[in-house]
Amino acid sequence: MDLQEIREDLTERFPQWGERIRMLRFEPSSSVAIADNDGVAVYYNEEVMRRRKREDCTYFMARQLLHIQLAHAHRRGERTRKTWNSACDAVVDAMLREEGFQIPEGVFLRKGADHLSAEKMYDVLIGQD
């Protein structure tokens, strides 16, 4: 996986966030399944990403970029981390599909997520809506 190529791919797809993309910190981490973020840096599993196609790697980094742009880490509040992450992924995955990204194998698209906020999707997932 070539991080510079992924940065270029992301900048081409999201030119309005070019400066943010250039400033993004990418940190290898064996403690994440594929990729994650803390609202500032993107952590990625080098071993897993190395086995993925470039398009998949770009997708997973785009997902993290959108999580950071949408301040998902800061909006979680007291919500359960695992369910919150699933809700945020569902919303972001729908956004990326709308942007024309090819959805990687293993990514499950949730029906209706394209019309919901992360907070509303969370409520759906926990059965409050």
Solvent accessible surface area in square Angstrom, and as a share of the most:
residue,aa,sasa,rsa
1,M,77,0.35
2,D,69,0.36
3,L,46,0.23
4,Q,103,0.46
5,E,65,0.29
6,I,1,0.01
7,R,46,0.17
8,E,94,0.42
9,D,35,0.18
10,L,0,0.00
11,T,38,0.22
12,E,146,0.66
13,R,102,0.37
14,F,5,0.02
15,P,94,0.59
16,Q,124,0.55
17,W,57,0.20
18,G,5,0.05
19,E,102,0.46
20,R,99,0.36
21,I,0,0.00
22,R,138,0.51
23,M,140,0.63
24,L,7,0.03
25,R,117,0.43
26,F,20,0.08
27,E,57,0.26
28,P,73,0.46
29,S,25,0.16
30,S,109,0.70
31,S,105,0.68
32,V,23,0.13
33,A,88,0.68
34,I,43,0.22
35,A,20,0.16
36,D,40,0.21
37,N,22,0.11
38,D,69,0.36
39,G,11,0.10
40,V,89,0.51
41,A,0,0.00
42,V,0,0.00
43,Y,55,0.21
44,Y,11,0.04
45,N,20,0.10
46,E,81,0.36
47,E,101,0.45
48,V,31,0.18
49,M,1,0.00
50,R,150,0.55
51,R,170,0.62
52,R,67,0.24
53,K,131,0.56
54,R,111,0.40
55,E,104,0.47
56,D,11,0.06
57,C,2,0.01
58,T,6,0.04
59,Y,0,0.00
60,F,4,0.02
61,M,0,0.00
62,A,0,0.00
63,R,31,0.11
64,Q,7,0.03
65,L,0,0.00
66,L,2,0.01
67,H,12,0.05
68,I,8,0.04
69,Q,54,0.24
70,L,56,0.28
71,A,37,0.29
72,H,8,0.04
73,A,49,0.38
74,H,132,0.59
75,R,82,0.30
76,R,77,0.28
77,G,56,0.54
78,E,180,0.81
79,R,69,0.25
80,T,83,0.48
81,R,125,0.46
82,K,164,0.70
83,T,32,0.19
84,W,3,0.01
85,N,55,0.28
86,S,40,0.26
87,A,0,0.00
88,C,2,0.01
89,D,38,0.20
90,A,4,0.03
91,V,13,0.07
92,V,0,0.00
93,D,3,0.01
94,A,7,0.05
95,M,69,0.31
96,L,0,0.00
97,R,122,0.44
98,E,131,0.59
99,E,97,0.43
100,G,55,0.53
101,F,12,0.05
102,Q,140,0.62
103,I,37,0.19
104,P,5,0.03
105,E,155,0.70
106,G,79,0.76
107,V,24,0.14
108,F,144,0.60
109,L,53,0.27
110,R,87,0.32
111,K,203,0.86
112,G,33,0.32
113,A,1,0.01
114,D,57,0.30
115,H,155,0.69
116,L,51,0.26
117,S,55,0.35
118,A,1,0.01
119,E,49,0.22
120,K,87,0.37
121,M,5,0.02
122,Y,18,0.07
123,D,45,0.23
124,V,59,0.34
125,L,52,0.26
126,I,74,0.38
127,G,59,0.57
128,Q,133,0.59
129,D,97,0.50
